[in-house]
Every structure is written in structure tokens, then in C-alpha cells.
């Protein structure tokens, strides 16, 4: 998938999540992108019919899951998303899956990396996660790209309960001041991101007007970098 399409897809899928969960997942994506991975939210909210099909195909173990959570008024409030490796969507490498598990846990979430593993194999994965060793050869569980909250069951979510999430890191003593970069001739958005040690995703988050066409910047234009 083209980079602009991947970023736009992630932005759309985040709107399908329970509102307080969306920024937490965004931080997981940021952590992955900071490591040069290209995470793609393949799915977030899912209809009950689609969930049943996934169960029948064997790609889900439940007939109703966190993907299906909906508000009383019918609004999408998914408590799960599937985050694929856009560079290897059909077979993400172990290092990507371990990095995703580490990023999710850092934000108070979990993946399905341990699901269906026997205790000795699960212990190996836990050790790799604890050591932040994404290159360790380990056996991966049933649904390692699936992200969901902790401390809540599917039944509780279906009944209307919602989880609380880890708060975003607080800035310094005062709110960071906005900073801008004036585009020079020949500069690109990705080049500006690199110059300020930012991911392209972060630049686009700061400049949402660029989502439609990240390749279009003109000399003299102001790009927010902080």
C-alpha cells in the first residue's frame, strides 16, 4: 500500500474505535513507526455478520468480540483492531509481532501473541518481551496482530461496560509551544520529517491538511513540526 494510503487508512480506522481508545492505539502506531515499521490497521469495528463469518472461517475464536462493540445509539465503539505489517501483510515477521506486543503493553493494551501457546512457549515470548528482544526466535500465538484492552471481558463490553486507558504522557511544566518550518525549494514532507527526527505519520498528524496529498508542499509554506 502506498504510504499516503496507509496513513489515511489508519486515520479512518481510528475513528471506528471507542473514543478514549483511539489515541492510545495511535501511540502504539507511533512507537512502531519510530522503529521504521509500517503498521496498517486492517480492521477495527466489525459487524456481527462479518464477525460470524470470521468465526466460521476460523480466523476468530468468538462469535461476538471486542470488534463488534457498539454504542447504545448504534455508533461504532470497537475495542479491538488488527494491526498488520504493511510490508508483509500476509506473513509478518516475528520481530514485527514482538515489537507490536511490546508497544501495545507499553500503552496498557495487549495483543494475541500468547493465545493458544502452551506455558513453556508462552514463557519464551514473555521473556523476549521483557527483554525487548524482537529478534529472539520464539513461537507465536494465534492472533498476534490483534490489539485489545485489558481488565475487561467481552461479555462486560457487550453489556455496556467500557475500559479505562493509560493517560498520555504529560508534557513538561508547561504545554509545548507550537513550532513551524518554512518549506524551502526542493524540500519534501518526508525530508522535513527526517530533519526534525519525526515520523511521516507524526508530521501528518500535526498537519492534517496534508493527508490528502502528502507529496504536495510548496516553498514558503509553513509546516508544523511540534
MIVO-502201 format. One line per 10 residues: number of its first residue (from 1); their letters; for each residue y, z, x of N, C-alpha, C. Coordinates in Angstrom, 2 decimals. Atoms other than C-alpha are relative to their C-alpha. Layout:
N
NUM = a = Y:Z:X:Y:Z:X:Y:Z:X | ...
//
This chain:
226
1 = xxxxxxxxxx = -1.18:0.00:0.84:0.00:0.00:0.00:1.25:0.00:0.88 | -1.24:0.03:-0.76:3.49:-0.83:1.25:0.65:1.39:-0.05 | -0.55:-1.34:-0.12:5.39:2.23:2.40:0.93:0.35:-1.16 | -0.92:-0.27:1.11:8.10:1.92:-0.25:-0.77:0.25:-1.29 | 0.81:-0.16:1.20:5.43:1.60:-2.95:-0.71:1.35:0.01 | 0.67:-1.29:-0.11:3.56:4.64:-1.66:0.96:1.14:-0.34 | -0.98:-1.06:0.23:6.68:6.79:-1.67:0.43:0.04:-1.47 | -0.40:0.06:1.41:7.71:5.59:-5.13:-1.11:0.53:-0.89 | 1.14:-0.49:0.78:4.21:6.29:-6.45:-0.06:1.53:0.04 | 0.02:-1.46:-0.12:4.30:9.83:-5.10:1.08:0.65:-0.86
11 = xxxxxxxxxx = -1.11:-0.53:0.80:7.67:10.42:-6.74:-0.35:-0.02:-1.48 | 0.39:0.09:1.42:6.33:9.22:-10.10:-1.08:1.01:-0.35 | 1.11:-0.90:0.29:3.13:11.23:-9.90:0.44:1.47:-0.01 | -0.49:-1.38:-0.03:5.02:14.42:-9.06:0.59:0.40:-1.35 | -0.59:-0.32:1.31:6.74:14.17:-12.46:-1.08:0.33:-1.04 | 1.09:-0.30:0.92:3.30:14.50:-14.13:-0.54:1.42:0.18 | 0.46:-1.36:-0.27:2.73:17.94:-12.63:0.81:1.03:-0.77 | -0.73:-1.15:0.52:3.68:21.30:-14.11:1.24:0.18:0.87 | -1.26:0.06:-0.75:7.35:21.53:-13.11:0.04:0.90:1.24 | -0.07:-0.85:-1.19:7.07:24.57:-10.78:-0.98:-0.39:1.11
21 = xxxxxxxxxx = 0.98:0.41:-1.00:4.09:22.99:-9.01:0.45:-1.22:0.80 | -0.40:1.25:-0.64:5.77:19.68:-8.19:0.64:0.19:1.38 | -0.60:-0.17:-1.33:7.99:20.95:-5.32:-0.98:0.57:1.03 | 0.99:-0.55:-0.91:5.02:22.82:-3.85:-0.86:-1.13:0.56 | 0.78:1.16:-0.45:2.95:19.63:-3.72:0.87:-0.89:0.89 | -0.91:0.79:-0.85:6.00:17.85:-2.30:0.01:0.54:1.42 | 0.01:-0.59:-1.33:5.97:20.28:0.59:-1.32:-0.26:0.72 | 1.29:0.36:-0.59:2.27:19.59:1.14:0.08:-1.42:0.56 | -0.15:1.38:-0.46:3.06:15.88:1.38:0.87:-0.06:1.25 | -0.89:-0.02:-1.17:5.89:16.63:3.81:-0.76:0.46:1.24
31 = xxxxxxxxxx = 0.78:-0.50:-1.13:3.53:18.61:6.02:-0.92:-1.09:0.54 | 0.90:1.07:-0.42:1.11:15.69:6.09:0.77:-1.13:0.69 | -0.80:1.09:-0.58:3.82:13.11:6.79:0.57:0.40:1.35 | -0.48:-0.47:-1.30:5.15:15.25:9.62:-1.06:-0.20:1.09 | 1.10:0.24:-0.95:1.72:14.71:11.24:-0.37:-1.48:0.08 | 0.17:1.45:-0.03:2.04:10.93:10.75:-1.09:-0.51:-0.92 | 0.90:0.48:1.03:-0.42:10.78:7.86:0.83:-0.64:-1.11 | -0.68:0.66:1.11:0.42:8.68:4.80:-0.69:0.39:-1.32 | 0.66:-0.47:1.22:-0.68:10.75:1.77:0.50:-0.75:-1.23 | -0.34:0.70:1.24:-0.76:9.00:-1.60:-0.60:0.75:-1.17
41 = xxxxxxxxxx = 0.52:-0.66:1.20:-1.05:10.80:-4.91:-0.63:-1.08:-0.88 | 0.70:1.00:0.78:-3.68:8.65:-6.55:0.08:0.30:-1.48 | -0.09:-0.38:1.42:-3.70:10.59:-9.80:0.49:1.43:-0.12 | -0.43:-1.37:0.30:-2.13:13.68:-11.33:-0.47:0.30:-1.42 | 0.44:-0.26:1.38:-2.19:14.01:-15.13:-1.02:-1.04:-0.41 | 1.08:0.87:0.46:-5.24:12.55:-16.81:-0.28:0.31:-1.47 | 0.32:-0.22:1.41:-6.04:12.06:-20.50:-1.40:0.58:-0.13 | 1.33:-0.57:0.23:-9.06:13.82:-21.99:-1.06:-1.10:0.04 | 0.95:1.11:0.01:-10.70:10.43:-22.46:-0.32:-0.45:1.41 | 0.23:0.41:-1.39:-10.24:9.47:-18.83:-0.79:1.07:0.76
51 = xxxxxxxxxx = 0.73:-1.08:-0.65:-11.50:12.89:-17.76:-1.48:-0.06:-0.36 | 1.39:0.11:0.43:-14.66:12.43:-19.79:-0.70:-1.15:0.72 | 0.57:1.12:-0.74:-15.22:9.05:-18.13:-0.28:0.39:1.45 | 0.20:-0.46:-1.37:-14.78:10.65:-14.71:-1.22:0.91:0.09 | 1.17:-0.88:0.03:-17.36:13.28:-15.66:-1.28:-0.82:-0.13 | 1.18:0.84:0.21:-19.79:10.63:-16.85:-0.33:-0.83:1.24 | 0.23:0.78:-1.24:-19.32:8.63:-13.62:-0.44:0.89:1.16 | 0.38:-0.91:-1.06:-19.97:11.74:-11.55:1.10:0.25:1.01 | -1.11:-0.24:-0.92:-16.53:11.77:-9.91:0.75:1.29:-0.33 | -0.54:-1.31:0.36:-15.65:15.04:-11.68:-1.15:0.84:-0.53
61 = xxxxxxxxxx = 1.05:-0.89:0.45:-17.76:18.06:-12.42:0.29:0.69:-1.32 | -0.39:-0.67:1.24:-15.93:19.12:-15.60:0.48:-1.03:-1.03 | -0.46:0.88:1.08:-15.17:17.55:-18.98:1.47:0.24:-0.34 | -1.43:-0.31:0.12:-11.78:19.27:-19.12:0.38:0.75:1.27 | -0.38:-0.63:-1.27:-9.98:20.18:-15.93:1.49:0.20:0.12 | -1.42:-0.24:-0.24:-6.65:21.03:-14.39:0.84:-1.28:-0.16 | -0.73:1.26:0.18:-5.71:17.33:-14.53:0.46:-0.20:-1.45 | -0.23:0.26:1.42:-5.72:17.49:-18.34:0.99:0.95:-0.66 | -0.88:-1.01:0.59:-3.33:20.40:-18.84:1.26:-0.65:-0.57 | -1.12:0.59:0.73:-0.65:19.53:-21.38:0.78:1.12:-0.69
71 = xxxxxxxxxx = -0.84:-1.00:0.67:2.29:21.49:-22.81:-0.22:-0.06:-1.51 | 0.17:-0.07:1.44:2.35:22.55:-26.44:0.60:-1.21:-0.70 | -0.66:1.15:0.61:4.70:19.68:-27.23:-0.56:-1.35:0.43 | 0.61:1.25:-0.43:2.49:17.11:-25.54:0.45:-0.49:1.37 | -0.48:0.42:-1.32:4.35:16.91:-22.22:-1.09:0.21:1.06 | 0.98:-0.11:-1.07:2.25:16.36:-19.10:0.31:1.19:0.89 | -0.16:-1.17:-0.85:1.72:19.58:-17.15:-1.22:0.15:0.91 | 1.19:-0.03:-0.84:-1.08:18.68:-14.76:0.10:1.11:1.05 | 0.08:-1.02:-1.04:-2.18:21.48:-12.46:-0.88:-0.48:1.14 | 0.81:0.56:-1.08:-4.03:19.13:-10.13:0.47:-1.40:0.33
81 = xxxxxxxxxx = -0.25:1.39:-0.41:-3.57:15.94:-8.17:-0.99:-0.36:1.09 | 0.90:0.51:-1.03:-5.73:13.79:-5.93:0.83:-0.74:1.03 | -0.88:0.52:-1.04:-4.06:13.00:-2.61:-0.83:-0.76:1.04 | 0.79:0.84:-0.90:-5.71:10.09:-0.80:0.75:-0.29:1.29 | -0.58:0.51:-1.25:-5.13:8.85:2.73:0.27:-1.48:-0.23 | -0.33:1.39:0.33:-3.26:5.61:2.09:-0.50:-0.98:1.05 | 0.54:0.88:-1.03:-4.53:4.21:5.38:-1.51:-0.16:-0.09 | 1.45:0.04:0.16:-8.16:4.96:4.46:-0.36:0.52:-1.39 | 0.16:-0.54:1.35:-8.24:5.33:0.65:-1.46:0.15:-0.45 | 1.39:-0.06:0.43:-11.98:4.72:0.29:-0.85:0.92:0.87
91 = xxxxxxxxxx = 0.77:-0.87:-0.90:-13.10:6.85:3.22:0.90:0.76:0.94 | -0.92:-0.76:-0.85:-10.53:9.35:4.50:-0.75:0.71:1.12 | 0.68:-0.68:-1.11:-11.46:10.68:7.96:0.05:1.51:-0.14 | 0.08:-1.46:0.06:-12.39:14.31:8.43:1.31:0.65:0.41 | -1.23:-0.62:-0.48:-9.18:15.01:10.33:1.08:0.00:-1.08 | -0.96:0.03:1.11:-7.10:13.93:7.32:-0.34:1.08:-1.02 | 0.42:-0.96:1.02:-9.14:16.10:4.95:0.22:1.44:0.44 | -0.27:-1.34:-0.52:-8.88:19.15:7.19:1.51:0.27:0.02 | -1.46:-0.16:-0.01:-5.13:18.58:7.62:0.52:0.26:-1.40 | -0.43:-0.20:1.39:-4.75:18.35:3.84:-0.35:1.40:-0.48
101 = xxxxxxxxxx = 0.40:-1.36:0.39:-6.68:21.58:3.32:0.92:1.04:0.63 | -0.89:-0.93:-0.69:-4.53:23.35:5.91:1.39:-0.01:-0.63 | -1.32:0.12:0.61:-1.30:22.02:4.37:0.03:0.63:-1.38 | 0.07:-0.57:1.35:-2.40:23.00:0.86:-0.02:1.53:0.05 | 0.08:-1.46:-0.10:-3.32:26.53:1.89:1.32:0.61:0.47 | -1.29:-0.50:-0.49:-0.02:26.94:3.71:1.01:0.14:-1.14 | -0.90:-0.06:1.16:1.67:26.37:0.35:-0.62:0.75:-1.18 | 0.60:-0.81:1.05:-0.64:28.64:-1.64:-0.88:-0.76:-0.96 | 0.89:0.81:0.83:-2.84:25.87:-3.05:-1.36:-0.12:0.69 | 1.30:0.22:-0.62:-6.41:24.80:-2.36:-0.48:-1.41:-0.31
111 = xxxxxxxxxx = 0.64:1.28:0.26:-8.44:21.61:-2.09:-1.48:0.25:-0.30 | 1.43:-0.14:0.28:-12.06:20.93:-2.97:-0.87:-0.20:1.22 | 0.72:0.28:-1.24:-13.09:20.68:0.66:-1.26:0.85:0.16 | 1.16:-0.88:-0.13:-15.58:23.57:0.30:-1.02:-0.17:-1.14 | 0.84:0.07:1.19:-17.07:22.60:-3.05:-1.37:-0.58:0.30 | 1.43:0.36:-0.11:-20.89:22.30:-3.15:-0.59:0.25:1.39 | 0.54:-0.26:-1.34:-21.24:23.28:0.53:-0.79:1.31:0.01 | 0.76:-1.23:-0.20:-23.87:25.82:1.45:0.78:0.91:0.95 | -0.80:-0.96:-0.77:-22.49:29.00:3.08:0.15:-0.30:1.49 | -0.19:0.27:-1.43:-23.21:28.04:6.73:0.95:-1.18:0.25
121 = xxxxxxxxxx = -0.88:1.15:-0.16:-21.46:24.68:6.29:1.43:0.35:-0.40 | -1.33:-0.43:0.43:-18.56:26.23:4.38:0.66:0.85:1.08 | -0.54:-0.85:-1.07:-18.16:28.76:7.21:0.56:-0.86:1.13 | -0.49:0.90:-1.05:-17.77:25.89:9.67:1.34:-0.60:-0.35 | -1.28:0.55:0.46:-15.00:24.35:7.59:1.08:1.07:0.06 | -0.97:-1.10:-0.02:-13.28:27.72:7.21:0.47:0.29:1.42 | -0.37:-0.27:-1.40:-13.34:28.20:10.97:0.94:-1.09:0.51 | -0.86:1.10:-0.43:-11.80:24.76:11.56:1.40:0.16:-0.60 | -1.29:-0.20:0.66:-9.06:25.52:9.02:0.75:1.16:0.64 | -0.63:-1.17:-0.60:-8.37:28.95:10.53:0.57:-0.32:1.38
131 = xxxxxxxxxx = -0.43:0.37:-1.35:-8.07:27.38:14.00:0.96:-1.19:0.00 | -0.83:1.20:0.11:-6.01:24.44:12.69:-0.55:-1.13:0.88 | 0.68:1.00:-0.82:-8.55:22.20:14.41:-0.46:-1.13:-0.90 | 0.33:1.08:0.92:-8.50:18.96:12.42:-0.97:-1.01:0.62 | 0.92:0.93:-0.66:-10.69:17.17:14.98:-1.42:0.57:0.12 | 1.32:-0.60:-0.10:-13.67:19.51:14.63:-0.98:-0.73:-0.93 | 0.99:0.69:0.86:-16.81:17.74:13.32:-0.65:0.99:-0.96 | 0.55:-0.91:1.02:-17.69:19.53:10.08:-0.46:-0.81:-1.20 | 0.45:0.59:1.25:-19.45:18.72:6.83:1.03:0.28:-1.07 | -1.05:-0.12:1.01:-17.00:18.08:3.99:-0.61:0.14:-1.39
141 = xxxxxxxxxx = 0.48:-0.25:1.35:-17.45:19.27:0.40:0.26:-1.14:-0.97 | 0.07:1.01:1.07:-17.48:17.41:-2.92:1.31:-0.74:-0.26 | -1.26:0.63:0.47:-13.79:16.74:-3.69:1.17:0.41:0.90 | -0.96:-0.52:-0.98:-11.66:17.23:-0.56:1.43:-0.50:-0.15 | -1.37:0.47:0.18:-8.61:15.22:-1.71:0.64:0.61:-1.25 | -0.48:-0.64:1.22:-8.25:17.25:-4.92:0.78:1.27:0.36 | -0.84:-1.18:-0.23:-5.43:19.84:-4.89:0.23:0.71:-1.33 | -0.20:-0.79:1.20:-5.12:22.67:-7.41:0.51:1.38:0.36 | -0.49:-1.35:-0.27:-3.63:26.16:-7.77:-1.15:0.99:0.17 | 0.97:-1.09:-0.12:-5.43:29.41:-7.01:0.39:1.09:-0.99
151 = xxxxxxxxxx = -0.31:-1.13:0.86:-5.67:32.53:-9.14:0.05:-0.29:-1.47 | 0.03:0.35:1.42:-6.22:30.77:-12.45:-1.24:-0.86:-0.24 | 1.17:0.80:0.35:-9.24:29.28:-14.21:0.41:-1.15:-0.92 | -0.26:1.11:0.91:-9.43:26.03:-16.14:0.12:0.49:-1.43 | -0.04:-0.54:1.36:-10.14:27.99:-19.32:1.34:0.68:-0.28 | -1.30:-0.66:0.18:-6.99:30.06:-18.82:1.12:-1.01:-0.14 | -1.02:1.04:0.07:-4.89:26.96:-18.22:-0.06:-0.73:-1.34 | 0.18:0.68:1.29:-6.34:25.29:-21.32:0.56:0.85:-1.14 | -0.49:-0.92:1.03:-5.41:28.39:-23.34:1.51:0.22:0.07 | -1.45:-0.10:-0.08:-1.79:28.15:-22.18:0.55:0.78:1.16
161 = xxxxxxxxxx = -0.49:-0.75:-1.15:-1.61:30.34:-19.09:0.43:-0.97:1.10 | -0.45:0.83:-1.11:0.29:28.93:-16.12:0.11:0.87:1.26 | -0.05:-0.77:-1.25:0.14:30.00:-12.47:1.42:0.14:0.53 | -1.24:-0.09:-0.76:2.96:31.15:-10.25:-0.26:-0.60:1.36 | 0.16:0.70:-1.26:3.59:29.38:-6.98:0.84:0.60:1.11 | -0.70:-0.48:-1.18:4.72:30.16:-3.49:1.43:-0.54:0.01 | -1.41:0.42:-0.03:8.51:30.06:-3.20:0.26:-0.83:1.25 | -0.39:0.79:-1.15:10.14:27.55:-0.91:0.60:0.91:1.07 | -0.60:-0.81:-1.07:11.16:28.93:2.50:1.50:0.10:-0.20 | -1.43:-0.18:0.16:14.61:30.43:2.31:0.75:-0.54:1.20
171 = xxxxxxxxxx = -0.80:0.46:-1.13:17.30:28.79:4.41:0.60:1.18:0.75 | -0.62:-1.07:-0.78:19.33:30.79:6.93:0.92:0.85:-0.85 | -0.89:-0.92:0.70:22.03:33.22:5.99:0.79:-0.70:-1.09 | -0.73:0.75:1.00:23.87:30.50:4.10:-0.66:-1.34:-0.22 | 0.58:1.29:0.34:22.89:27.27:2.42:0.40:-1.05:1.02 | -0.29:1.03:-1.00:22.62:24.40:4.90:1.03:-0.98:-0.54 | -1.05:0.92:0.40:25.64:22.12:4.81:-0.55:-1.42:0.05 | 0.43:1.39:0.03:25.07:18.50:3.87:0.54:-0.74:1.22 | -0.43:0.80:-1.14:25.18:16.10:6.81:-0.30:-1.47:-0.28 | 0.16:1.43:0.25:25.59:12.34:6.77:0.07:-0.79:1.30
181 = xxxxxxxxxx = -0.03:0.92:-1.13:25.04:9.50:9.20:0.60:-1.31:-0.49 | -0.60:1.28:0.36:27.17:6.37:9.10:-0.81:-1.12:0.65 | 0.88:1.07:-0.48:24.97:3.29:9.42:0.76:-0.96:0.92 | -0.55:0.97:-0.94:25.66:1.11:12.42:-0.74:-1.33:-0.14 | 0.61:1.32:0.10:24.89:-2.60:12.69:-1.37:0.00:0.67 | 1.35:0.11:-0.56:21.18:-3.24:13.22:-0.89:1.19:-0.28 | 0.81:-1.18:0.28:20.02:0.21:12.08:-0.83:-0.19:-1.27 | 0.86:-0.01:1.16:17.20:0.72:9.61:-0.19:1.44:-0.48 | 0.19:-1.34:0.54:16.35:3.64:7.37:-1.06:0.76:0.78 | 1.05:-0.66:-0.77:13.16:4.37:9.29:0.50:0.37:1.39
191 = xxxxxxxxxx = -0.57:-0.31:-1.31:15.09:4.22:12.56:0.93:1.20:-0.06 | -0.88:-1.15:0.18:17.66:6.68:11.24:-0.82:1.26:-0.17 | 0.89:-1.15:0.19:14.86:8.99:10.11:-0.53:0.50:1.35 | 0.53:-0.35:-1.33:13.35:8.91:13.61:1.07:0.64:0.87 | -1.11:-0.52:-0.80:16.73:9.54:15.20:0.28:1.45:-0.30 | -0.29:-1.38:0.40:17.12:12.77:13.24:-1.27:0.83:-0.19 | 1.30:-0.70:0.05:13.44:13.81:13.56:-0.42:0.32:-1.43 | 0.39:-0.14:1.40:12.82:13.30:9.85:-1.05:-1.04:-0.34 | 0.92:1.01:0.50:10.07:11.53:7.98:0.79:-0.93:-0.92 | -0.65:0.93:0.93:10.99:8.46:5.95:0.01:0.58:-1.41
201 = xxxxxxxxxx = 0.07:-0.62:1.33:9.86:10.37:2.87:1.14:0.99:-0.21 | -1.07:-0.98:0.11:12.39:13.12:3.60:1.35:-0.69:-0.14 | -1.24:0.76:0.12:15.20:10.58:4.08:0.17:-0.52:-1.42 | -0.07:0.53:1.36:14.35:9.03:0.72:0.20:1.10:-1.02 | -0.22:-1.14:0.88:14.23:12.45:-0.90:1.48:0.38:0.00 | -1.43:-0.32:-0.12:17.77:13.08:0.39:0.88:-1.12:-0.54 | -0.76:1.18:0.45:18.86:9.57:-0.64:-0.81:-0.75:-1.06 | 0.85:0.62:1.02:17.00:8.80:-3.90:0.46:-1.38:-0.45 | -0.49:1.32:0.35:19.22:5.78:-4.46:-0.64:-1.10:0.84 | 0.63:0.97:-0.89:17.25:4.11:-1.65:-1.47:-0.24:-0.34
211 = xxxxxxxxxx = 1.42:0.14:0.33:13.84:4.43:-3.31:-0.35:-1.42:-0.42 | 0.29:1.35:0.50:14.10:1.03:-4.98:-0.12:-1.03:1.12 | 0.04:0.95:-1.12:14.75:-0.79:-1.69:0.35:0.71:1.30 | -0.27:-0.75:-1.23:14.41:1.35:1.46:0.42:-0.89:1.17 | -0.33:0.90:-1.11:14.89:-1.73:3.65:1.46:-0.44:-0.01 | -1.38:0.46:0.12:18.45:-2.31:2.44:0.99:1.09:0.38 | -1.12:-0.85:-0.42:21.12:-0.46:4.43:1.05:-0.90:0.63 | -1.09:0.86:-0.52:24.49:-1.86:5.40:0.91:0.81:0.92 | -0.92:-0.69:-0.90:26.87:-0.99:8.23:1.14:0.68:-0.75 | -1.06:-0.74:0.63:29.36:1.67:7.22:-0.48:0.90:-1.14
221 = xxxxxx = 0.55:-0.80:1.08:27.10:3.13:4.54:-0.34:1.41:0.50 | 0.32:-1.38:-0.37:26.63:6.92:4.58:-1.40:0.36:-0.50 | 1.34:-0.43:0.33:23.05:8.18:4.67:-0.09:1.50:0.25 | 0.14:-1.45:-0.16:22.39:11.85:4.07:-1.21:0.32:0.89 | 1.08:-0.36:-0.94:20.29:13.40:6.88:-0.29:1.50:0.00 | 0.25:-1.45:0.12:20.47:17.12:5.98:0.67:0.52:-1.26
//
